[in-house]
Amino acid sequence: MSIPFDRWLAVAAGVASLVGWARSRAVVRHEAIILVGVLVYFFIGTIDLIGDTSEWSPRAQVTDRVWELVAVGVWGYLAGAWAGRMRGRFVRARPHVTVDRLIADCRKLEVVGWLGLSVLLLIYRAPALTGANREVQSGYLTSLADLLLPAYLLRFAAARAAPARGVWVGAALAGVALLVTGYRSYTLVLWFGLLVVWLVQPRSVVERVKALMIGCVLMLTVGVGYGYVRFLREGTESGWGLVNAVVESNDVSSAQLVAGFTYVSFFREGTSLLEEMVDRHPGLEPYAHGRALWGMITSPLPGKQLDARTILSKEVYGTTQTSLVSTILGPWYLDFGATGVLLGLFLMGYVLSRLEGGALQRGNPVAQAAYAYGFAVTGLSIHTGLSDFTFAVLLPAVFLWASRSDGSTRGPHPESGQRNQHNPEEKREVAEGP
């Protein structure tokens, strides 16, 4: 059976990104990792292991129209990444601020974040692994608790040598505590972001390999294990039926159950929901023309603001009391079709490459933390899509606020016990071109 041209086109973008990574000799190259992740996600998600086309996700048959969008999206992201890298960096050094001010700002964020998280858990009584109260908590207290993410990423980046024990312990506790809210996304972004910060800083090969191994174990544990345990406790009859259909048995081993759950809830769900969206728009309903994006931006305002996730839930379930993921392509497609996918992913690649230039400048911890955060959120959005106000608007604004004290200059460094010596040569160090 021949492989359709759109899949070859998408794979070509992934190969081009890998070639660029090899030529640059950089430790981290965001477009290569993100695009390979997108291709793996859709290749697995479009494998039909169930064959039942009577319902939407994850039973719906996924057509080649999805791969047409994938090809458009990956080339848009790659073009944006290359354009942003040629343009330069976003965050520039400010020679009048010391690291002390940055650390003080981080501690303020920590206080507010821990306070918001504590109040949240006291009110909702730790709804971990229930999922029942997840939508109720996507409000102001959760946004305050999420300030822990930039706080620990910035403190971790500001410690140019080995971070102090308190930073490690605080980040670990914050990740576990955020899981108790019923969401794993926050913990994944925090811990994956810390991994990226560690990798972009000067480290030995052994240190980087160890960090990658530990990071992979943590990501699998939180990403798959957490959802699996929740499924065991809350799995519905239809959910169990889907998993059993994948493994073609009602009597399955634990390994088969984990594999079936991962396929159904991660790869197949987002892919087939994107197919549902392509089926409906613009054939049955017009594109949202920015309403989904505007709903995300205005979601903190009183009343029900519909973003891409809730619009999709209304179309599939007939209710806005829950939300559904639609992959990295879904929100852009819902608003503006294939053109939105092309331009939206171009913008994402462009912004991350601009941040990358500052992150590779060893004296700029704010750029390192912002790049790590953007990298983590983009990786997460491969499955979830970028339609969360906190991730897309609030926390990026925090990094812009922190850039006024980017700590790229002289001053005592309380976290690492070292002094950051002013070095003009370091300030000129930027990422290589594509």
Secondary structure, DSSP 4 states (H G I P E B T S, - for coil): -PPPHHHHHHHHHHHHHHHHHHHHT-S--HHHHHHHHHHHHHHHHTS-SS---SSSTTSSPP-HHHHHHHHHHHHHHHHHHHHHHHH--S----TT--HHHHHHHHHHHHHHHHHHHHHHHHHHT--TTT-TTTTTTSSHHHHHHTTHHHHHHHHHHH--SSPPHHHHHHHHHHHHHHHTTT-SHHHHHHHHHHHHHHHHSS--HHHHHHHHHHHHHHHHIIIIIHHHHHHHHH--HHHHHHHHHHHT-SS--HHHHHHHHHIIIIIIHHHHHHHHHHHHTTTTS---TTHHHHHHHTTTSSS----HHHHHHHHHHS-SSS----TTTHHHHHHHHHHHHHHHHHHHHHHHHHHHHHHTSTT-HHHHHHHHHHHHHHHHHHHH-S--HIIIIIHHHHHHHHGGG---SSSEETTTTEE----HHHHT--PPP-
